[in-house]
Amino acid sequence: MLFARIVLSIQIAALLVLGLAYFIRPEEMVSFSGALLMGNAAVTEVRAYYGGLQLGLAAYLAMALLRMDLLRPALLLLVLLYSSLALARIAGLWLDGGAQQTFNLYALLLEVVSAGLAWWALRGLSR
C-alpha cells in the first residue's frame, strides 16, 4: 500500500506542475512538441484540455490518497490512461514517421513507465 501511495504522490506532483504550466504558459509548453497556437481559441483549448484536465486528474488522485476506497480505482485509471496515451503515441509515431521526434519518444517513455508503475502498485494491492 505504501508503494501505491508513493506512485499516486509522484503522479499528483507531476500532473500539478504540468497542468499549471499548460494553464499559465500554454504557448511555451506546446512549443516543446513543435506545435504552434495560431489563435485565441487554440490557446484556450490548451489551457482547458492540457491544463484543466491534468489539474482535475491530480485532484482526483489527491482524493484517492485520502480515501482508501478510491485507491484501487485511481491506480486503474492511471493504467488505462497512460496505456491509451502510449498506444496512441506509438500509432502516431508510426503514422507520422516519428523516429526523429525526440519529444514524443521521451513522452512515450514517461507514459510506459507511468503505466507500468501504476500496474505494479495495483498488483501489490491485490495481495
N, CA, C and O atoms as a MOPAC input file, in Angstrom:
PM7 MOZYME 1SCF
protein

 N      0.81200 1    -1.18600 1     0.00000 1
 C      0.00000 1     0.00000 1     0.00000 1
 C      0.86400 1     1.26200 1     0.00000 1
 O      0.48700 1     2.27400 1    -0.59100 1
 N      2.00000 1     1.20300 1     0.65000 1
 C      2.89800 1     2.35900 1     0.66200 1
 C      3.38300 1     2.67700 1    -0.74700 1
 O      3.44400 1     3.84500 1    -1.13400 1
 N      3.72800 1     1.64700 1    -1.51600 1
 C      4.18400 1     1.87100 1    -2.88300 1
 C      3.08800 1     2.53400 1    -3.71900 1
 O      3.36700 1     3.43800 1    -4.50800 1
 N      1.85200 1     2.08900 1    -3.54800 1
 C      0.72900 1     2.68700 1    -4.28400 1
 C      0.58100 1     4.16000 1    -3.92700 1
 O      0.33200 1     4.98500 1    -4.80600 1
 N      0.72800 1     4.49600 1    -2.66700 1
 C      0.60200 1     5.89000 1    -2.24000 1
 C      1.76500 1     6.73100 1    -2.78300 1
 O      1.58100 1     7.90400 1    -3.11100 1
 N      2.94700 1     6.14100 1    -2.87800 1
 C      4.09300 1     6.85300 1    -3.44600 1
 C      3.86300 1     7.11400 1    -4.93500 1
 O      4.12300 1     8.21400 1    -5.42400 1
 N      3.37500 1     6.10100 1    -5.65300 1
 C      3.08200 1     6.26100 1    -7.08400 1
 C      2.06500 1     7.37900 1    -7.28000 1
 O      2.24600 1     8.23800 1    -8.14400 1
 N      0.99600 1     7.37500 1    -6.48600 1
 C     -0.01100 1     8.43200 1    -6.61200 1
 C      0.57600 1     9.80400 1    -6.27800 1
 O      0.26400 1    10.79000 1    -6.94400 1
 N      1.41400 1     9.86800 1    -5.26300 1
 C      2.01700 1    11.14600 1    -4.87800 1
 C      2.89600 1    11.71300 1    -5.98600 1
 O      2.86400 1    12.91400 1    -6.25600 1
 N      3.66900 1    10.86300 1    -6.61900 1
 C      4.52200 1    11.30300 1    -7.73000 1
 C      3.64900 1    11.78700 1    -8.89200 1
 O      3.93300 1    12.81800 1    -9.50200 1
 N      2.59400 1    11.04200 1    -9.18900 1
 C      1.69300 1    11.44300 1   -10.27100 1
 C      1.00400 1    12.77600 1    -9.95800 1
 O      0.86000 1    13.62600 1   -10.83700 1
 N      0.58500 1    12.95200 1    -8.72000 1
 C     -0.05700 1    14.21300 1    -8.31700 1
 C      0.90100 1    15.37200 1    -8.54400 1
 O      0.52400 1    16.39000 1    -9.12600 1
 N      2.13000 1    15.22200 1    -8.08800 1
 C      3.11700 1    16.30300 1    -8.24100 1
 C      3.36200 1    16.61100 1    -9.72000 1
 O      3.37000 1    17.77600 1   -10.11700 1
 N      3.55800 1    15.58100 1   -10.52600 1
 C      3.82900 1    15.78700 1   -11.95600 1
 C      2.63600 1    16.43500 1   -12.65100 1
 O      2.80600 1    17.36600 1   -13.43800 1
 N      1.43900 1    15.94900 1   -12.36500 1
 C      0.24200 1    16.49300 1   -13.00700 1
 C     -0.03700 1    17.92500 1   -12.57300 1
 O     -0.48000 1    18.74300 1   -13.37900 1
 N      0.22000 1    18.23100 1   -11.30100 1
 C      0.04300 1    19.60700 1   -10.83300 1
 C      0.99500 1    20.55900 1   -11.55000 1
 O      0.58500 1    21.61600 1   -12.03000 1
 N      2.26700 1    20.17700 1   -11.61900 1
 C      3.26300 1    21.03200 1   -12.26600 1
 C      2.93400 1    21.21500 1   -13.74200 1
 O      2.90900 1    22.34000 1   -14.24100 1
 N      2.68100 1    20.10900 1   -14.44300 1
 C      2.37800 1    20.20100 1   -15.87300 1
 C      1.05900 1    20.91700 1   -16.13000 1
 O      0.96500 1    21.73600 1   -17.04400 1
 N      0.04500 1    20.61400 1   -15.33600 1
 C     -1.24500 1    21.26500 1   -15.50400 1
 C     -1.15300 1    22.76700 1   -15.30600 1
 O     -1.71500 1    23.53700 1   -16.08600 1
 N     -0.44800 1    23.18300 1   -14.26600 1
 C     -0.27000 1    24.62200 1   -14.04000 1
 C      0.54400 1    25.25900 1   -15.16300 1
 O      0.22900 1    26.35800 1   -15.61900 1
 N      1.58600 1    24.56700 1   -15.60500 1
 C      2.42300 1    25.10200 1   -16.68100 1
 C      1.60900 1    25.28500 1   -17.96100 1
 O      1.70500 1    26.32400 1   -18.61400 1
 N      0.80800 1    24.28100 1   -18.32100 1
 C     -0.02100 1    24.39700 1   -19.52200 1
 C     -1.10000 1    25.46200 1   -19.35400 1
 O     -1.46800 1    26.11900 1   -20.32800 1
 N     -1.60700 1    25.64200 1   -18.15400 1
 C     -2.63000 1    26.65300 1   -17.93800 1
 C     -2.04400 1    28.06800 1   -17.96500 1
 O     -2.63900 1    28.98400 1   -18.53300 1
 N     -0.87800 1    28.23400 1   -17.34700 1
 C     -0.28100 1    29.56900 1   -17.22400 1
 C      0.50200 1    29.96700 1   -18.47500 1
 O      0.43300 1    31.12000 1   -18.90000 1
 N      1.24000 1    29.03600 1   -19.06500 1
 C      2.11300 1    29.33400 1   -20.21600 1
 C      1.83600 1    28.37300 1   -21.37300 1
 O      2.72300 1    27.60700 1   -21.75000 1
 N      0.64100 1    28.39300 1   -21.94200 1
 C      0.30900 1    27.39700 1   -22.97000 1
 C      1.18400 1    27.47500 1   -24.22000 1
 O      1.55200 1    26.44200 1   -24.77900 1
 N      1.52200 1    28.69300 1   -24.66700 1
 C      2.32500 1    28.81700 1   -25.88300 1
 C      3.70200 1    28.18400 1   -25.72100 1
 O      4.18600 1    27.48200 1   -26.60800 1
 N      4.31900 1    28.44200 1   -24.58300 1
 C      5.65200 1    27.89500 1   -24.33600 1
 C      5.62100 1    26.37900 1   -24.19300 1
 O      6.51400 1    25.68600 1   -24.68000 1
 N      4.59100 1    25.86500 1   -23.52200 1
 C      4.52500 1    24.42100 1   -23.29700 1
 C      4.31200 1    23.64400 1   -24.60100 1
 O      4.94300 1    22.60900 1   -24.81400 1
 N      3.43100 1    24.13500 1   -25.46700 1
 C      3.20200 1    23.38900 1   -26.70800 1
 C      4.37200 1    23.51300 1   -27.66800 1
 O      4.53200 1    22.68000 1   -28.56000 1
 N      5.18900 1    24.54100 1   -27.49700 1
 C      6.33600 1    24.70200 1   -28.39300 1
 C      7.36400 1    23.58400 1   -28.21100 1
 O      8.14900 1    23.31800 1   -29.12000 1
 N      7.36800 1    22.92600 1   -27.04500 1
 C      8.29800 1    21.81600 1   -26.83200 1
 C      8.04400 1    20.68100 1   -27.82400 1
 O      8.96900 1    19.96900 1   -28.21500 1
 N      6.78400 1    20.52100 1   -28.22500 1
 C      6.45200 1    19.46100 1   -29.17700 1
 C      6.46700 1    19.95600 1   -30.61700 1
 O      6.23600 1    19.18200 1   -31.54700 1
 N      6.74000 1    21.24700 1   -30.80200 1
 C      6.76600 1    21.81100 1   -32.13800 1
 C      5.42700 1    22.36800 1   -32.58500 1
 O      5.28500 1    22.77600 1   -33.73800 1
 N      4.44900 1    22.39400 1   -31.70200 1
 C      3.12600 1    22.90500 1   -32.06200 1
 C      3.09300 1    24.42500 1   -31.94700 1
 O      3.83100 1    25.02100 1   -31.16300 1
 N      2.22900 1    25.03300 1   -32.73900 1
 C      2.01300 1    26.47100 1   -32.70300 1
 C      0.54400 1    26.73300 1   -32.41400 1
 O     -0.33400 1    26.06700 1   -32.96200 1
 N      0.28400 1    27.69500 1   -31.56100 1
 C     -1.09500 1    28.09400 1   -31.28400 1
 C     -1.39000 1    29.31900 1   -32.14200 1
 O     -0.81900 1    30.38800 1   -31.92600 1
 N     -2.27600 1    29.16100 1   -33.10900 1
 C     -2.48700 1    30.18600 1   -34.13000 1
 C     -3.59300 1    31.18500 1   -33.79400 1
 O     -3.81300 1    32.12800 1   -34.55500 1
 N     -4.28400 1    31.00500 1   -32.69000 1
 C     -5.34600 1    31.94400 1   -32.34300 1
 C     -5.75800 1    31.78300 1   -30.89400 1
 O     -5.31700 1    30.86400 1   -30.20200 1
 N     -6.61400 1    32.69600 1   -30.44400 1
 C     -7.06400 1    32.67400 1   -29.05300 1
 C     -7.82000 1    31.39700 1   -28.70900 1
 O     -7.69600 1    30.88500 1   -27.59600 1
 N     -8.59900 1    30.88200 1   -29.65000 1
 C     -9.33700 1    29.64300 1   -29.40000 1
 C     -8.38200 1    28.48000 1   -29.13300 1
 O     -8.65400 1    27.63200 1   -28.28200 1
 N     -7.27700 1    28.44100 1   -29.85000 1
 C     -6.29300 1    27.37900 1   -29.65000 1
 C     -5.62700 1    27.49800 1   -28.28300 1
 O     -5.37600 1    26.49000 1   -27.62400 1
 N     -5.34300 1    28.72400 1   -27.85700 1
 C     -4.73700 1    28.94300 1   -26.53600 1
 C     -5.70300 1    28.48600 1   -25.44400 1
 O     -5.30100 1    27.81500 1   -24.49300 1
 N     -6.97200 1    28.85000 1   -25.58400 1
 C     -7.98000 1    28.43700 1   -24.60500 1
 C     -8.11800 1    26.92000 1   -24.57400 1
 O     -8.26200 1    26.33100 1   -23.50300 1
 N     -8.07500 1    26.28500 1   -25.74000 1
 C     -8.16600 1    24.82200 1   -25.80600 1
 C     -7.02600 1    24.16300 1   -25.03500 1
 O     -7.24800 1    23.20200 1   -24.29900 1
 N     -5.81900 1    24.67200 1   -25.19900 1
 C     -4.66800 1    24.10300 1   -24.48800 1
 C     -4.80800 1    24.34200 1   -22.98000 1
 O     -4.56000 1    23.43900 1   -22.18200 1
 N     -5.20000 1    25.54700 1   -22.59900 1
 C     -5.39700 1    25.82300 1   -21.16500 1
 C     -6.41900 1    24.86000 1   -20.56000 1
 O     -6.20300 1    24.30600 1   -19.48200 1
 N     -7.53600 1    24.66800 1   -21.27000 1
 C     -8.61200 1    23.83000 1   -20.73700 1
 C     -8.25000 1    22.35700 1   -20.74600 1
 O     -8.37500 1    21.67000 1   -19.73200 1
 N     -7.79900 1    21.87400 1   -21.90300 1
 C     -7.59200 1    20.43400 1   -22.03500 1
 C     -6.29500 1    19.97200 1   -21.37900 1
 O     -6.30800 1    19.05000 1   -20.56400 1
 N     -5.19800 1    20.59300 1   -21.72000 1
 C     -3.91400 1    20.16400 1   -21.16400 1
 C     -3.72900 1    20.65600 1   -19.73000 1
 O     -3.16300 1    19.94800 1   -18.89800 1
 N     -4.20000 1    21.85200 1   -19.44500 1
 C     -4.08000 1    22.38100 1   -18.09000 1
 C     -5.16900 1    21.85600 1   -17.18000 1
 O     -4.89200 1    21.22400 1   -16.16000 1
 N     -6.40100 1    22.12100 1   -17.55200 1
 C     -7.52600 1    21.75700 1   -16.69300 1
 C     -7.67400 1    20.26400 1   -16.46800 1
 O     -7.93900 1    19.82900 1   -15.34800 1
 N     -7.50800 1    19.48100 1   -17.51400 1
 C     -7.65600 1    18.03900 1   -17.36700 1
 C     -6.58900 1    17.46400 1   -16.42600 1
 O     -6.89400 1    16.61900 1   -15.58500 1
 N     -5.36100 1    17.91500 1   -16.56700 1
 C     -4.29700 1    17.41300 1   -15.69100 1
 C     -4.50800 1    17.86300 1   -14.24900 1
 O     -4.24900 1    17.10000 1   -13.31900 1
 N     -4.96900 1    19.08100 1   -14.05800 1
 C     -5.25300 1    19.55500 1   -12.69900 1
 C     -6.41600 1    18.78200 1   -12.07600 1
 O     -6.38600 1    18.45400 1   -10.89000 1
 N     -7.43600 1    18.49500 1   -12.88000 1
 C     -8.55800 1    17.70200 1   -12.38400 1
 C     -8.15200 1    16.28600 1   -12.02200 1
 O     -8.59900 1    15.74500 1   -11.01100 1
 N     -7.31000 1    15.68900 1   -12.84100 1
 C     -6.81400 1    14.34700 1   -12.53900 1
 C     -5.97600 1    14.35600 1   -11.26500 1
 O     -6.08500 1    13.44500 1   -10.44500 1
 N     -5.14900 1    15.37100 1   -11.09600 1
 C     -4.35300 1    15.49100 1    -9.86400 1
 C     -5.26200 1    15.60400 1    -8.64200 1
 O     -4.97600 1    15.02100 1    -7.59600 1
 N     -6.35400 1    16.35200 1    -8.77400 1
 C     -7.30100 1    16.49400 1    -7.65400 1
 C     -7.93900 1    15.15000 1    -7.30800 1
 O     -8.07900 1    14.81300 1    -6.13300 1
 N     -8.32300 1    14.38300 1    -8.32500 1
 C     -8.90600 1    13.06800 1    -8.08200 1
 C     -7.90000 1    12.13800 1    -7.39400 1
 O     -8.24900 1    11.42000 1    -6.45700 1
 N     -6.66000 1    12.15800 1    -7.86500 1
 C     -5.63100 1    11.31400 1    -7.24900 1
 C     -5.37400 1    11.73300 1    -5.80900 1
 O     -5.11400 1    10.88600 1    -4.95400 1
 N     -5.44200 1    13.02500 1    -5.53600 1
 C     -5.27700 1    13.50400 1    -4.15300 1
 C     -6.42300 1    12.99500 1    -3.27800 1
 O     -6.20200 1    12.61700 1    -2.12800 1
 N     -7.63500 1    12.98400 1    -3.81100 1
 C     -8.76600 1    12.42200 1    -3.05200 1
 C     -8.53900 1    10.94100 1    -2.78100 1
 O     -8.89400 1    10.43400 1    -1.71700 1
 N     -7.94000 1    10.24800 1    -3.75600 1
 C     -7.68300 1     8.81400 1    -3.58000 1
 C     -6.66100 1     8.55900 1    -2.47700 1
 O     -6.69200 1     7.51200 1    -1.83000 1
 N     -5.76600 1     9.50400 1    -2.26400 1
 C     -4.82000 1     9.35800 1    -1.15200 1
 C     -5.52400 1     9.46300 1     0.19900 1
 O     -5.09300 1     8.86600 1     1.18500 1
 N     -6.59700 1    10.21800 1     0.22900 1
 C     -7.32500 1    10.44300 1     1.48000 1
 C     -8.41300 1     9.40600 1     1.73500 1
 O     -8.78400 1     9.15500 1     2.88100 1
 N     -8.91500 1     8.81100 1     0.67200 1
 C     -9.99100 1     7.82700 1     0.79500 1
 C     -9.52400 1     6.48900 1     0.24700 1
 O     -9.28200 1     6.35600 1    -0.95300 1
 N     -9.40000 1     5.52000 1     1.10100 1
 C     -8.87200 1     4.21500 1     0.69900 1
 C     -9.73900 1     3.52500 1    -0.35800 1
 O     -9.22500 1     2.75400 1    -1.16900 1
 N    -11.04500 1     3.79500 1    -0.35500 1
 C    -11.90500 1     3.15200 1    -1.34400 1
 C    -11.65200 1     3.66000 1    -2.76500 1
 O    -12.11500 1     3.04700 1    -3.72600 1
 N    -10.92300 1     4.77200 1    -2.91100 1
 C    -10.60100 1     5.30400 1    -4.23200 1
 C     -9.20000 1     4.91600 1    -4.71000 1
 O     -8.83700 1     5.20200 1    -5.85100 1
 N     -8.41800 1     4.27500 1    -3.85600 1
 C     -7.03400 1     3.95500 1    -4.21700 1
 C     -6.95500 1     3.02100 1    -5.42100 1
 O     -6.23100 1     3.30500 1    -6.37500 1
 N     -7.67500 1     1.93300 1    -5.38700 1
 C     -7.65800 1     0.96600 1    -6.49800 1
 C     -8.21900 1     1.58100 1    -7.78900 1
 O     -7.58700 1     1.44800 1    -8.83800 1
 N     -9.38400 1     2.25000 1    -7.75100 1
 C     -9.87800 1     2.87600 1    -8.99000 1
 C     -8.92000 1     3.93500 1    -9.55300 1
 O     -8.80700 1     4.08300 1   -10.76900 1
 N     -8.23900 1     4.66200 1    -8.67900 1
 C     -7.29300 1     5.68300 1    -9.15600 1
 C     -6.11700 1     5.03700 1    -9.87400 1
 O     -5.68500 1     5.52300 1   -10.91900 1
 N     -5.60600 1     3.96300 1    -9.33100 1
 C     -4.49400 1     3.26300 1    -9.97800 1
 C     -4.93800 1     2.64200 1   -11.30400 1
 O     -4.20100 1     2.68100 1   -12.28900 1
 N     -6.14100 1     2.07300 1   -11.32400 1
 C     -6.67000 1     1.50700 1   -12.56400 1
 C     -6.83900 1     2.60300 1   -13.62000 1
 O     -6.53300 1     2.39100 1   -14.79300 1
 N     -7.31900 1     3.75600 1   -13.20600 1
 C     -7.44800 1     4.88300 1   -14.12300 1
 C     -6.09200 1     5.26000 1   -14.71400 1
 O     -5.99000 1     5.50700 1   -15.91500 1
 N     -5.05500 1     5.30700 1   -13.88500 1
 C     -3.71400 1     5.63900 1   -14.37600 1
 C     -3.20800 1     4.59700 1   -15.36700 1
 O     -2.61000 1     4.94800 1   -16.38400 1
 N     -3.44400 1     3.31900 1   -15.07900 1
 C     -3.01700 1     2.26500 1   -16.00300 1
 C     -3.71000 1     2.44300 1   -17.35500 1
 O     -3.06200 1     2.41300 1   -18.40100 1
 N     -5.01700 1     2.62700 1   -17.32400 1
 C     -5.76800 1     2.77800 1   -18.57900 1
 C     -5.38600 1     4.06000 1   -19.30900 1
 O     -5.19800 1     4.04800 1   -20.52500 1
 N     -5.27200 1     5.14600 1   -18.58800 1
 C     -4.95100 1     6.43400 1   -19.19300 1
 C     -3.57600 1     6.41000 1   -19.86100 1
 O     -3.44800 1     6.74700 1   -21.03800 1
 N     -2.54800 1     6.00900 1   -19.10500 1
 C     -1.19400 1     6.02300 1   -19.65700 1
 C     -0.99700 1     4.95300 1   -20.73400 1
 O     -0.23000 1     5.16400 1   -21.67400 1
 N     -1.67200 1     3.81800 1   -20.61200 1
 C     -1.59000 1     2.80000 1   -21.66800 1
 C     -2.21800 1     3.31300 1   -22.95200 1
 O     -1.66800 1     3.11800 1   -24.03600 1
 N     -3.37100 1     3.97100 1   -22.83700 1
 C     -4.03300 1     4.54100 1   -24.01400 1
 C     -3.17500 1     5.62400 1   -24.66000 1
 O     -3.04300 1     5.67200 1   -25.88300 1
 N     -2.59700 1     6.48900 1   -23.83900 1
 C     -1.71600 1     7.52200 1   -24.37100 1
 C     -0.52000 1     6.91100 1   -25.08700 1
 O     -0.14400 1     7.35800 1   -26.17100 1
 N      0.07500 1     5.89300 1   -24.48300 1
 C      1.24800 1     5.25200 1   -25.09400 1
 C      0.88000 1     4.58600 1   -26.41500 1
 O      1.61500 1     4.71000 1   -27.39500 1
 N     -0.24400 1     3.88300 1   -26.45200 1
 C     -0.65600 1     3.23300 1   -27.70000 1
 C     -0.97300 1     4.25600 1   -28.78700 1
 O     -0.61100 1     4.06300 1   -29.94800 1
 N     -1.64100 1     5.33400 1   -28.41700 1
 C     -1.94300 1     6.37500 1   -29.39700 1
 C     -0.66800 1     7.05300 1   -29.88500 1
 O     -0.55300 1     7.39500 1   -31.06200 1
 N      0.28600 1     7.24800 1   -28.98300 1
 C      1.54800 1     7.87900 1   -29.37200 1
 C      2.34300 1     6.95700 1   -30.29400 1
 O      2.94100 1     7.42200 1   -31.26400 1
 N      2.35800 1     5.66400 1   -30.00600 1
 C      3.03800 1     4.70200 1   -30.88300 1
 C      2.40300 1     4.73000 1   -32.27100 1
 O      3.10800 1     4.73900 1   -33.28100 1
 N      1.07900 1     4.74300 1   -32.31800 1
 C      0.38700 1     4.81700 1   -33.61400 1
 C      0.74500 1     6.10800 1   -34.33200 1
 O      0.99800 1     6.09700 1   -35.53700 1
 N      0.77000 1     7.21600 1   -33.60800 1
 C      1.13400 1     8.48900 1   -34.21200 1
 C      2.56500 1     8.51100 1   -34.71700 1
 O      2.83500 1     9.03900 1   -35.79500 1
 N      3.47400 1     7.94700 1   -33.95500 1
 C      4.87100 1     7.88600 1   -34.39200 1
 C      4.99400 1     7.05300 1   -35.66300 1
 O      5.75200 1     7.40000 1   -36.56800 1
 N      4.24900 1     5.95900 1   -35.72600 1
 C      4.29000 1     5.10900 1   -36.91700 1
 C      3.65600 1     5.82100 1   -38.11300 1
 O      4.22000 1     5.82900 1   -39.20800 1
 N      2.49500 1     6.41300 1   -37.90000 1
 C      1.78500 1     7.08400 1   -38.99600 1
 C      2.51200 1     8.33100 1   -39.48800 1
 O      2.47400 1     8.65500 1   -40.67500 1
 N      3.17400 1     9.02700 1   -38.56700 1
 C      3.78300 1    10.31500 1   -38.90000 1
 C      5.29600 1    10.24900 1   -39.06800 1
 O      5.95400 1    11.28600 1   -39.15900 1
 N      5.85300 1     9.04400 1   -39.11000 1
 C      7.29500 1     8.90600 1   -39.29700 1
 C      8.07400 1     9.51300 1   -38.15600 1
 O      8.87900 1    10.42200 1   -38.35800 1
 N      7.83900 1     9.01500 1   -36.96100 1
 C      8.32600 1     9.69800 1   -35.78200 1
 C      9.63800 1     9.25700 1   -35.19000 1
 O      9.88600 1     9.55500 1   -34.02100 1
 N     10.48800 1     8.57500 1   -35.90800 1
 C     11.75100 1     8.13200 1   -35.32100 1
 C     12.61900 1     9.30800 1   -34.89200 1
 O     13.47300 1     9.15500 1   -34.01800 1
 N     12.41300 1    10.48100 1   -35.49300 1
 C     13.21500 1    11.65400 1   -35.15000 1
 C     12.47100 1    12.60600 1   -34.20600 1
 O     12.95600 1    13.70500 1   -33.94000 1
 N     11.33200 1    12.21300 1   -33.71000 1
 C     10.53300 1    13.06200 1   -32.83000 1
 C     10.96700 1    12.86200 1   -31.38100 1
 O     10.34000 1    12.10100 1   -30.64400 1
 N     12.01500 1    13.52800 1   -30.98000 1
 C     12.57600 1    13.34900 1   -29.64100 1
 C     11.55000 1    13.59600 1   -28.55500 1
 O     11.45800 1    12.82100 1   -27.60300 1
 N     10.76800 1    14.67500 1   -28.68200 1
 C      9.75100 1    14.98600 1   -27.67200 1
 C      8.80900 1    13.80000 1   -27.47200 1
 O      8.54600 1    13.39400 1   -26.34000 1
 N      8.30400 1    13.24900 1   -28.57300 1
 C      7.34700 1    12.15300 1   -28.47500 1
 C      7.98200 1    10.86900 1   -27.96000 1
 O      7.31500 1    10.08200 1   -27.28800 1
 N      9.22800 1    10.64700 1   -28.25400 1
 C      9.90100 1     9.45700 1   -27.73000 1
 C     10.06800 1     9.54700 1   -26.21400 1
 O      9.87800 1     8.55800 1   -25.50700 1
 N     10.42500 1    10.73400 1   -25.71400 1
 C     10.51500 1    10.92000 1   -24.26000 1
 C      9.14500 1    10.82200 1   -23.60300 1
 O      9.00800 1    10.23400 1   -22.53100 1
 N      8.13200 1    11.39900 1   -24.24600 1
 C      6.77200 1    11.31700 1   -23.71100 1
 C      6.30500 1     9.86300 1   -23.66200 1
 O      5.65900 1     9.44800 1   -22.69900 1
 N      6.63200 1     9.08900 1   -24.70000 1
 C      6.27500 1     7.67400 1   -24.72200 1
 C      6.94300 1     6.92800 1   -23.57400 1
 O      6.30700 1     6.11100 1   -22.90800 1
 N      8.20400 1     7.20100 1   -23.34600 1
 C      8.91300 1     6.56900 1   -22.23000 1
 C      8.22600 1     6.88900 1   -20.90800 1
 O      8.01700 1     5.99800 1   -20.08500 1
 N      7.87900 1     8.14200 1   -20.70200 1
 C      7.19300 1     8.55100 1   -19.47800 1
 C      5.85400 1     7.83800 1   -19.32700 1
 O      5.50300 1     7.40300 1   -18.23000 1
 N      5.10900 1     7.71600 1   -20.41300 1
 C      3.80100 1     7.06600 1   -20.35400 1
 C      3.91700 1     5.57100 1   -20.05900 1
 O      3.14100 1     5.03000 1   -19.27100 1
 N      4.86900 1     4.91300 1   -20.67900 1
 C      5.05200 1     3.47800 1   -20.44400 1
 C      5.49800 1     3.22100 1   -19.01000 1
 O      4.99900 1     2.30500 1   -18.35700 1
 N      6.43200 1     4.02200 1   -18.51900 1
 C      6.89700 1     3.87300 1   -17.13600 1
 C      5.75600 1     4.16200 1   -16.15600 1
 O      5.58400 1     3.43900 1   -15.17400 1
 N      4.99000 1     5.20100 1   -16.41600 1
 C      3.87400 1     5.54700 1   -15.52600 1
 C      2.82400 1     4.44300 1   -15.49900 1
 O      2.32600 1     4.08800 1   -14.43100 1
 N      2.48500 1     3.90100 1   -16.66000 1
 C      1.52000 1     2.80300 1   -16.71600 1
 C      2.06100 1     1.58000 1   -15.97600 1
 O      1.33000 1     0.91800 1   -15.23900 1
 N      3.33700 1     1.28800 1   -16.17700 1
 C      3.95100 1     0.13600 1   -15.51100 1
 C      3.98600 1     0.28100 1   -14.00300 1
 O      3.68800 1    -0.67400 1   -13.28400 1
 N      4.34200 1     1.45000 1   -13.51300 1
 C      4.37800 1     1.66700 1   -12.06700 1
 C      2.97800 1     1.58800 1   -11.45800 1
 O      2.79600 1     1.02300 1   -10.38000 1
 N      1.99600 1     2.15400 1   -12.15000 1
 C      0.62000 1     2.08400 1   -11.64900 1
 C      0.12500 1     0.63900 1   -11.64000 1
 O     -0.56600 1     0.22400 1   -10.70900 1
 N      0.47600 1    -0.12600 1   -12.67200 1
 C      0.09800 1    -1.54100 1   -12.73400 1
 C      0.75800 1    -2.32200 1   -11.59500 1
 O      0.11800 1    -3.14400 1   -10.93800 1
 N      2.02100 1    -2.05900 1   -11.37800 1
 C      2.76100 1    -2.73100 1   -10.30100 1
 C      2.13000 1    -2.40800 1    -8.94800 1
 O      1.94600 1    -3.29400 1    -8.11300 1
 N      1.80400 1    -1.14100 1    -8.73900 1
 C      1.15800 1    -0.74000 1    -7.47700 1
 C     -0.21300 1    -1.38600 1    -7.34000 1
 O     -0.59100 1    -1.80700 1    -6.24700 1
 N     -0.95300 1    -1.46900 1    -8.42400 1
 C     -2.28200 1    -2.09300 1    -8.40200 1
 C     -2.17900 1    -3.57400 1    -8.06900 1
 O     -2.97100 1    -4.10200 1    -7.28700 1
 N     -1.20400 1    -4.23600 1    -8.66500 1
 C     -0.99500 1    -5.66900 1    -8.36800 1
 C     -0.59800 1    -5.87000 1    -6.90700 1
 O     -0.97300 1    -6.86700 1    -6.29000 1
 N      0.16800 1    -4.91300 1    -6.35100 1
 C      0.55500 1    -5.00100 1    -4.95100 1
 C     -0.61100 1    -4.89600 1    -3.99400 1
 O     -0.56900 1    -5.45400 1    -2.89800 1
 N     -1.65500 1    -4.18600 1    -4.39700 1
 C     -2.84300 1    -4.05400 1    -3.55800 1
 C     -3.64700 1    -5.33400 1    -3.51800 1
 O     -4.39000 1    -5.56700 1    -2.56500 1
 N     -3.51100 1    -6.17700 1    -4.54500 1
 C     -4.28500 1    -7.41700 1    -4.62500 1
 C     -3.79500 1    -8.46600 1    -3.65600 1
 O     -4.49800 1    -9.43700 1    -3.37600 1
 N     -2.61200 1    -8.28000 1    -3.15000 1
 C     -2.03800 1    -9.30000 1    -2.25100 1
 C     -2.45000 1    -9.08500 1    -0.82900 1
 O     -2.05700 1    -9.85000 1     0.05100 1

